[in-house]
Amino acid sequence: MSNSSASRLNIFSFSGNMRILHLTWIAFFISFFVWFNHAPLMASIRDTLGLTPQEVKTLLILNVALTIPARIIIGILVDKLGPRITYSSLLFLAGILCAFVAQASTFEEMAILRFMLGFVGAGFVIGIRMVGEWFPAKQVGVAEGIYGGWGNFGSAAAAMSLPTLALFFGGDEGWRLAMALTGAVAVVYSVIYFFSVTDTPKGSTYFKPNKAGAMEVTSKSDMILYCIMKLPLFLALALLNWKLGPDNLKILSTDISYGIYAILAALYVYQLIHIFKVNKDVLSEEVPEIHKYNFKQVAVLDLAYLVTFGSELAVVSMLPMFFQDTFDLSIVMAGLLASGFAFMNLVARPGGGLLSDKFGRRKTLLILLIGLSIGYMTLSQIDSDWFLPMAVIATMCCSFFVQAGEGAVFAMVPLIKRRMTGQIAGMVGAYGNVGAVLFLTVLSFVDAHIFFMVIAGAAIVTVVATYFWLDEPEGKIAEVMPDGTVQLIDVS
């Protein structure tokens, strides 16, 4: 079968693996719809609860805080329990939490509930494993791209529909009913998903990690690199703690802030100990060549997702205000023009996966990262002298490379080590949130032009890492069957 024919999917089909793909991207769509259901309703929430600007900022931060560790935890659970149970449970719990959020009457209640609801942002990881199980290597890129791109559109759908829905319900309770309705949809779909999918095609084996709690590595150098790559996940949480602490938003007292730093340090040490326990055999004996994989593959994909999805989250947060201030536009017009960045997800992310399947994953990711860096360099030059349509076109072009790059990253994730796809996807996905925290923190100190240049610089560093350290998946990977025999899976 040729690459082109193997990569071609009938997106209008609702049978076989395409049925699983459609059911799964809808689950992801609903998880993102729930995760971002507060943003378009924030003005109403603010007025009803009497929130200060500082409290509004705190809610926005808390909504993404838990997603970083959640993606790691969900990655472990999906490898252990399977996507069907994990996704259904996540949507059900998120729906119940939505009902409580809709009844919140104080800032404190809202803050705790939005922090907890940030866990639903980890739903993305589950579908990566599910799609990877159902599609062959030559189709997995475009399939993952459709899953990620169409599902990610849930946040834009929330922004477009929930204000109208709240207005339809009317009164100060409109936002509560709109939010409760999103929760009800999540609960209903959790049941539908549970009874409509299976973890693997009939006759296939669902490979599980040999050990839980940390990712397995296959060499001493990989163990060291794994420990290093874990650190930024904790540093990002420390950065969020700093933003909420006495030096910034002043939501947390000095004692509480220092206490959180101490807890994060202790958790990192605990994680290092757990990594050692899971991989202690690597220190004393050589792993057979057939079972080896290079952790550097995961590390490079971490960085690639940091500059792609991380920059997308950051740019979507600031782009409307950037257009408004630069071109003296109304809030509505600025938001409309800036929304083009997110809309590109529908075609760009599947496009990145399709290009990876057809022309090679490493080459495609390199080209897209180079295009991303050029795109952000271009955005850094936009000022009031620019012709507005040209600025919008530049933004859309940059957006294509950003989101196609995301598709290219996850076209490779399922091909590294099948039984650990959930954990790998969880770590890579968490780095996307790390990038968002990092770039938004940079934005708090510099203007938008320097902000875009910083992202471009980070992309160039990632291009270098990709060129020298990322390998094209090829040949076969070995997985151990439950009866102890070895099965070889084609990843070329």
C-alpha positions as CSV (number, residue, x, y, z in Angstrom):
1,M,0.0,0.0,0.0
2,S,1.4,3.4,-0.9
3,N,1.8,6.2,1.6
4,S,-0.8,8.3,-0.2
5,S,-3.4,5.6,-0.2
6,A,-2.6,4.5,3.3
7,S,-2.9,8.1,4.6
8,R,-6.3,8.7,2.9
9,L,-9.2,8.5,5.3
10,N,-12.9,8.7,4.6
11,I,-13.9,11.3,7.2
12,F,-17.6,10.8,6.3
13,S,-17.5,7.2,7.3
14,F,-18.9,6.1,10.6
15,S,-17.8,2.5,10.6
16,G,-14.7,0.6,11.8
17,N,-11.9,2.7,13.0
18,M,-13.5,5.9,11.7
19,R,-16.4,5.3,14.1
20,I,-14.0,5.2,17.0
21,L,-12.2,8.3,15.7
22,H,-15.4,10.3,15.5
23,L,-16.7,9.2,18.9
24,T,-13.3,10.0,20.5
25,W,-12.8,13.5,19.0
26,I,-16.3,14.4,20.2
27,A,-15.3,13.3,23.7
28,F,-12.3,15.6,23.4
29,F,-14.5,18.4,22.0
30,I,-16.7,18.1,25.1
31,S,-13.8,18.0,27.5
32,F,-12.4,21.3,26.1
33,F,-15.9,22.8,25.9
34,V,-16.3,22.1,29.6
35,W,-12.7,23.2,30.4
36,F,-13.2,26.6,28.8
37,N,-16.9,27.2,29.6
38,H,-16.0,29.9,32.2
39,A,-14.1,32.2,29.8
40,P,-17.0,33.5,27.6
41,L,-19.2,33.8,30.7
42,M,-16.6,35.5,32.9
43,A,-18.2,38.9,32.7
44,S,-21.5,37.6,34.0
45,I,-19.7,35.5,36.7
46,R,-17.8,38.6,37.8
47,D,-20.9,40.7,38.1
48,T,-23.0,38.0,39.9
49,L,-20.3,37.2,42.4
50,G,-18.9,40.7,42.7
51,L,-15.3,39.7,41.7
52,T,-12.4,42.1,41.6
53,P,-10.0,42.2,38.6
54,Q,-7.5,40.4,40.7
55,E,-9.9,37.6,41.5
56,V,-10.8,37.2,37.8
57,K,-7.1,36.8,37.0
58,T,-6.7,34.2,39.7
59,L,-9.6,32.1,38.3
60,L,-8.0,32.1,34.9
61,I,-4.7,30.9,36.4
62,L,-6.3,28.3,38.6
63,N,-8.2,26.9,35.6
64,V,-4.9,25.8,33.9
65,A,-2.8,25.0,37.0
66,L,-4.0,21.4,37.6
67,T,-3.8,20.4,34.0
68,I,0.0,20.0,34.1
69,P,0.1,17.2,36.7
70,A,-3.3,15.9,35.5
71,R,-1.9,15.1,32.1
72,I,0.9,13.0,33.7
73,I,-1.6,11.2,36.0
74,I,-4.1,10.6,33.2
75,G,-1.3,9.2,31.0
76,I,-0.6,6.6,33.7
77,L,-4.2,5.8,34.2
78,V,-5.0,5.4,30.5
79,D,-2.1,3.0,30.0
80,K,-3.3,1.0,33.0
81,L,-7.1,1.1,32.7
82,G,-7.6,1.8,29.0
83,P,-9.1,4.8,27.1
84,R,-12.8,3.6,27.4
85,I,-13.0,3.6,31.2
86,T,-10.6,6.6,31.6
87,Y,-12.4,8.9,29.2
88,S,-15.9,8.0,30.4
89,S,-14.9,8.5,34.0
90,L,-13.2,11.9,33.3
91,L,-16.3,13.2,31.4
92,F,-18.6,12.0,34.1
93,L,-16.7,13.6,37.0
94,A,-16.2,16.9,35.0
95,G,-20.0,17.0,34.4
96,I,-20.7,16.6,38.1
97,L,-18.1,19.4,38.9
98,C,-19.8,21.7,36.4
99,A,-23.1,21.3,38.3
100,F,-21.3,22.5,41.5
101,V,-19.6,25.4,39.6
102,A,-23.0,26.6,38.4
103,Q,-24.1,26.8,42.1
104,A,-21.0,28.7,43.4
105,S,-21.9,31.8,45.4
106,T,-18.5,33.1,46.5
107,F,-15.0,33.6,45.0
108,E,-13.6,30.9,47.3
109,E,-16.0,28.3,46.1
110,M,-15.5,29.2,42.5
111,A,-11.7,29.2,42.9
112,I,-11.6,25.7,44.4
113,L,-14.0,24.3,41.8
114,R,-12.3,25.9,38.8
115,F,-9.0,24.5,40.1
116,M,-10.5,21.0,40.3
117,L,-12.1,21.3,36.9
118,G,-8.7,22.0,35.3
119,F,-8.3,18.2,35.5
120,V,-10.6,17.8,32.5
121,G,-8.0,19.5,30.3
122,A,-6.1,16.2,30.5
123,G,-8.7,14.5,28.4
124,F,-6.6,15.1,25.3
125,V,-4.1,12.5,26.4
126,I,-6.7,9.7,26.5
127,G,-7.7,9.9,22.8
128,I,-4.1,9.9,21.7
129,R,-3.8,6.3,23.0
130,M,-7.2,5.3,21.7
131,V,-6.5,6.6,18.1
132,G,-3.0,5.1,18.2
133,E,-4.6,1.7,19.0
134,W,-7.1,1.8,16.1
135,F,-5.0,3.2,13.2
136,P,-1.9,1.8,11.5
137,A,1.3,3.8,11.4
138,K,0.7,5.1,7.9
139,Q,-2.6,6.6,8.9
140,V,-2.0,7.5,12.6
141,G,-0.7,11.0,11.8
142,V,-3.7,12.3,10.0
143,A,-6.1,10.4,12.4
144,E,-4.4,12.0,15.5
145,G,-4.5,15.4,13.7
146,I,-8.3,15.1,13.1
147,Y,-8.7,14.0,16.7
148,G,-6.7,16.9,18.1
149,G,-7.8,19.6,15.7
150,W,-11.5,19.0,15.7
151,G,-11.6,18.2,19.4
152,N,-9.6,21.3,20.3
153,F,-12.3,23.4,18.6
154,G,-14.4,22.8,21.7
155,S,-12.9,25.9,23.3
156,A,-13.9,28.1,20.3
157,A,-17.3,26.5,20.3
158,A,-17.8,27.4,23.9
159,A,-16.8,31.0,23.2
160,M,-19.3,31.2,20.3
161,S,-22.3,29.5,21.9
162,L,-22.4,30.0,25.6
163,P,-22.9,33.8,25.8
164,T,-25.9,33.3,23.5
165,L,-27.2,30.4,25.5
166,A,-26.8,32.4,28.8
167,L,-28.7,35.3,27.1
168,F,-31.5,32.9,26.1
169,F,-31.9,31.7,29.6
170,G,-31.8,35.4,30.8
171,G,-31.2,37.1,34.1
172,D,-28.3,36.7,36.5
173,E,-28.9,33.0,36.5
174,G,-28.3,32.6,32.7
175,W,-24.6,31.8,33.0
176,R,-25.4,29.2,35.7
177,L,-27.9,27.4,33.6
178,A,-25.6,27.5,30.5
179,M,-22.7,26.0,32.6
180,A,-24.9,23.4,34.1
181,L,-26.1,22.4,30.7
182,T,-22.5,21.8,29.5
183,G,-22.0,19.5,32.6
184,A,-25.2,17.6,31.7
185,V,-23.9,17.0,28.1
186,A,-20.6,15.7,29.5
187,V,-22.4,13.2,31.8
188,V,-24.7,12.0,29.1
189,Y,-21.8,11.5,26.6
190,S,-19.7,9.7,29.2
191,V,-22.4,7.0,29.2
192,I,-22.6,7.0,25.4
193,Y,-18.9,6.7,25.1
194,F,-18.6,3.9,27.6
195,F,-21.1,1.7,25.8
196,S,-20.0,2.6,22.2
197,V,-16.2,1.9,22.1
198,T,-13.6,-0.7,22.8
199,D,-10.0,-0.1,23.7
200,T,-8.7,-2.0,20.7
201,P,-10.0,-3.6,17.5
202,K,-11.3,-7.1,17.9
203,G,-8.4,-9.6,18.3
204,S,-5.8,-7.0,19.2
205,T,-3.9,-6.8,22.5
206,Y,-3.9,-3.8,24.7
207,F,-0.3,-3.5,25.9
208,K,0.1,-2.2,29.5
209,P,3.3,-1.0,31.1
210,N,5.2,-3.5,33.2
211,K,5.4,-1.0,36.1
212,A,3.3,1.9,37.1
213,G,4.1,5.3,38.7
214,A,6.9,6.4,36.3
215,M,7.9,5.9,32.7
216,E,10.2,3.0,31.9
217,V,13.5,3.9,30.3
218,T,16.0,1.5,28.7
219,S,19.4,3.0,29.5
220,K,21.3,4.9,32.3
221,S,21.6,8.0,30.2
222,D,17.9,8.0,29.4
223,M,17.2,7.8,33.2
224,I,19.3,10.9,33.7
225,L,17.5,12.7,30.9
226,Y,14.1,11.7,32.2
227,C,14.9,13.1,35.6
228,I,16.0,16.4,34.0
229,M,12.9,16.6,31.8
230,K,10.7,16.2,34.8
231,L,12.0,19.3,36.5
232,P,10.3,22.0,34.2
233,L,6.9,20.5,35.1
234,F,7.4,21.4,38.7
235,L,9.1,24.7,37.9
236,A,6.0,25.7,35.9
237,L,3.8,25.0,39.0
238,A,6.3,27.0,41.1
239,L,5.9,29.9,38.6
240,L,2.1,29.8,39.0
241,N,2.6,29.8,42.8
242,W,4.8,32.9,42.4
243,K,2.2,34.7,40.3
244,L,-0.4,34.0,43.0
245,G,2.0,34.9,45.8
246,P,2.7,38.0,47.8
247,D,5.0,39.5,45.1
248,N,2.3,39.5,42.4
249,L,-1.5,38.9,42.7
250,K,-1.2,38.6,46.5
251,I,-3.8,35.9,46.7
252,L,-1.5,33.6,48.7
253,S,0.2,34.7,51.9
254,T,4.0,34.4,52.3
255,D,3.7,31.4,54.5
256,I,1.4,29.5,52.2
257,S,3.4,30.4,49.1
258,Y,6.7,29.1,50.7
259,G,4.8,26.0,51.9
260,I,3.8,25.3,48.3
261,Y,7.4,25.7,47.2
262,A,8.4,23.1,49.8
263,I,5.7,20.7,48.7
264,L,6.7,21.0,45.0
265,A,10.4,20.4,45.9
266,A,9.4,17.3,48.0
267,L,7.2,16.0,45.2
268,Y,10.1,16.3,42.7
269,V,12.4,14.4,45.0
270,Y,9.7,11.8,45.5
271,Q,9.3,11.5,41.7
272,L,13.1,11.0,41.3
273,I,12.9,8.2,43.9
274,H,10.0,6.6,42.0
275,I,11.8,6.8,38.7
276,F,14.8,5.0,40.3
277,K,12.5,2.3,41.7
278,V,10.8,1.6,38.4
279,N,14.0,1.6,36.5
280,K,16.5,0.2,39.0
281,D,17.1,-2.9,36.8
282,V,18.6,-0.6,34.1
283,L,21.5,0.3,36.4
284,S,22.6,-3.3,36.8
285,E,21.8,-5.1,33.6
286,E,21.6,-4.3,29.9
287,V,18.2,-4.1,28.3
288,P,17.9,-6.4,25.2
289,E,18.3,-4.3,22.0
290,I,14.8,-5.4,20.7
291,H,13.1,-3.7,23.7
292,K,15.1,-0.5,23.7
293,Y,13.8,3.0,22.7
294,N,15.5,6.4,22.9
295,F,14.0,8.7,25.5
296,K,15.6,11.6,23.6
297,Q,12.6,11.1,21.2
298,V,10.2,12.0,24.0
299,A,12.4,14.9,25.2
300,V,12.5,16.6,21.7
301,L,8.8,16.1,21.3
302,D,8.3,17.8,24.7
303,L,10.2,20.8,23.5
304,A,8.3,20.8,20.1
305,Y,4.9,20.8,21.9
306,L,6.1,23.5,24.3
307,V,6.7,25.9,21.4
308,T,3.6,24.8,19.3
309,F,0.7,24.2,21.7
310,G,2.3,26.3,24.4
311,S,2.6,29.3,22.1
312,E,-1.0,28.8,20.8
313,L,-2.5,28.9,24.3
314,A,-0.4,32.1,25.1
315,V,-1.2,33.8,21.8
316,V,-4.9,33.1,21.9
317,S,-5.0,34.8,25.4
318,M,-3.4,38.0,24.2
319,L,-4.1,38.4,20.5
320,P,-7.5,40.2,20.8
321,M,-6.0,42.9,23.0
322,F,-3.0,43.1,20.7
323,F,-5.2,43.8,17.7
324,Q,-7.3,46.2,19.7
325,D,-4.4,48.3,20.9
326,T,-2.4,48.2,17.7
327,F,-5.1,49.1,15.2
328,D,-7.5,50.9,17.6
329,L,-10.3,48.4,17.0
330,S,-13.5,47.7,18.9
331,I,-13.4,44.7,21.3
332,V,-15.9,42.8,19.1
333,M,-13.9,43.4,15.9
334,A,-10.5,42.6,17.6
335,G,-11.9,39.4,19.0
336,L,-13.4,38.4,15.6
337,L,-10.1,39.0,13.8
338,A,-8.0,37.2,16.4
339,S,-10.3,34.2,16.4
340,G,-8.8,33.2,13.1
341,F,-5.8,31.8,15.0
342,A,-7.9,29.2,16.8
343,F,-10.1,28.4,13.7
344,M,-7.1,27.2,11.8
345,N,-7.2,24.1,14.1
346,L,-9.9,22.5,12.0
347,V,-7.6,22.0,9.0
348,A,-4.1,22.8,10.2
349,R,-3.7,20.1,12.8
350,P,-5.0,17.3,10.6
351,G,-2.9,18.8,7.8
352,G,0.3,18.4,9.9
353,G,-0.6,14.8,10.6
354,L,-1.3,14.1,6.9
355,L,2.0,15.7,5.8
356,S,3.9,13.6,8.4
357,D,2.3,10.4,7.1
358,K,3.1,11.2,3.5
359,F,6.5,12.9,3.6
360,G,8.2,11.7,6.8
361,R,7.7,12.8,10.4
362,R,11.0,14.3,11.3
363,K,11.3,16.2,8.0
364,T,7.7,17.5,8.4
365,L,8.2,18.7,12.0
366,L,11.5,20.4,11.1
367,I,9.8,22.4,8.2
368,L,6.8,23.3,10.3
369,L,9.0,24.5,13.2
370,I,11.1,26.7,10.9
371,G,7.8,28.1,9.4
372,L,6.6,28.7,13.0
373,S,9.7,30.7,13.9
374,I,9.5,32.8,10.7
375,G,5.8,33.3,11.4
376,Y,6.4,34.7,14.9
377,M,9.3,36.8,13.7
378,T,6.8,38.3,11.2
379,L,4.2,39.0,13.9
380,S,6.8,40.8,16.0
381,Q,7.1,43.4,13.2
382,I,3.4,44.2,13.1
383,D,2.6,47.8,14.2
384,S,0.0,50.4,13.4
385,D,1.6,51.2,10.0
386,W,0.6,47.7,8.7
387,F,-2.3,47.2,6.4
388,L,-4.8,45.4,8.7
389,P,-5.7,42.6,6.2
390,M,-2.0,41.9,5.9
391,A,-1.7,41.6,9.6
392,V,-4.6,39.1,9.7
393,I,-3.1,37.1,6.9
394,A,0.3,37.0,8.7
395,T,-1.5,35.8,11.8
396,M,-3.4,33.0,9.9
397,C,-0.2,31.8,8.2
398,C,1.7,31.7,11.5
399,S,-1.3,29.9,13.0
400,F,-1.1,27.2,10.3
401,F,2.5,26.3,11.1
402,V,1.8,26.3,14.9
403,Q,-1.2,24.0,14.7
404,A,0.2,21.8,11.9
405,G,3.3,21.4,14.1
406,E,1.1,20.2,16.9
407,G,-0.3,17.6,14.5
408,A,3.2,16.6,13.5
409,V,4.3,16.1,17.1
410,F,1.4,13.7,17.9
411,A,1.8,11.9,14.6
412,M,5.0,10.6,16.2
413,V,4.0,10.1,19.8
414,P,2.1,6.7,19.3
415,L,5.1,5.3,17.4
416,I,7.7,5.4,20.2
417,K,6.5,2.7,22.6
418,R,3.0,1.4,22.2
419,R,2.4,0.3,25.8
420,M,3.5,3.7,27.2
421,T,1.7,5.9,24.7
422,G,-0.5,7.3,27.4
423,Q,2.4,8.3,29.6
424,I,4.4,9.7,26.7
425,A,1.4,11.7,25.5
426,G,0.8,12.9,29.0
427,M,4.3,14.2,29.4
428,V,4.4,15.8,25.9
429,G,0.9,17.3,26.5
430,A,2.0,18.7,29.9
431,Y,4.9,20.5,28.2
432,G,2.3,22.4,26.1
433,N,0.9,23.8,29.4
434,V,4.5,24.5,30.6
435,G,5.0,26.6,27.4
436,A,1.8,28.5,28.0
437,V,2.9,29.4,31.6
438,L,6.4,30.3,30.4
439,F,5.3,32.5,27.5
440,L,2.5,34.3,29.4
441,T,5.0,35.1,32.2
442,V,7.4,36.6,29.6
443,L,4.5,38.7,28.3
444,S,3.9,40.1,31.8
445,F,7.4,41.7,31.6
446,V,7.7,42.7,28.0
447,D,5.6,44.1,25.1
448,A,4.0,42.0,22.5
449,H,6.7,42.4,19.9
450,I,9.4,41.0,22.2
451,F,7.0,38.3,23.3
452,F,6.7,37.1,19.7
453,M,10.5,37.2,19.3
454,V,10.9,35.1,22.4
455,I,8.6,32.4,21.0
456,A,10.5,32.5,17.7
457,G,13.8,32.1,19.6
458,A,12.5,29.1,21.5
459,A,11.3,27.6,18.2
460,I,14.8,28.0,16.7
461,V,16.3,26.2,19.7
462,T,13.8,23.4,19.1
463,V,14.7,23.2,15.4
464,V,18.3,22.5,16.4
465,A,17.2,19.9,18.9
466,T,15.0,18.2,16.3
467,Y,17.7,18.2,13.6
468,F,20.4,16.6,15.8
469,W,18.4,14.4,18.2
470,L,15.1,13.4,16.7
471,D,15.0,10.1,14.7
472,E,12.5,9.1,12.1
473,P,10.4,6.2,13.4
474,E,11.2,3.2,11.3
475,G,11.3,-0.6,11.4
476,K,9.4,-2.3,14.2
477,I,8.9,-1.9,18.0
478,A,8.7,-5.0,20.2
479,E,5.9,-5.4,22.8
480,V,5.6,-8.3,25.2
481,M,2.3,-10.2,25.0
482,P,0.5,-11.4,28.2
483,D,1.7,-14.9,27.6
484,G,5.3,-13.7,27.4
485,T,5.8,-13.9,23.7
486,V,7.0,-10.9,21.7
487,Q,5.0,-9.1,19.1
488,L,6.6,-6.8,16.6
489,I,4.6,-3.7,15.5
490,D,5.4,-1.9,12.3
491,V,6.1,1.9,12.8
492,S,7.4,2.7,9.4
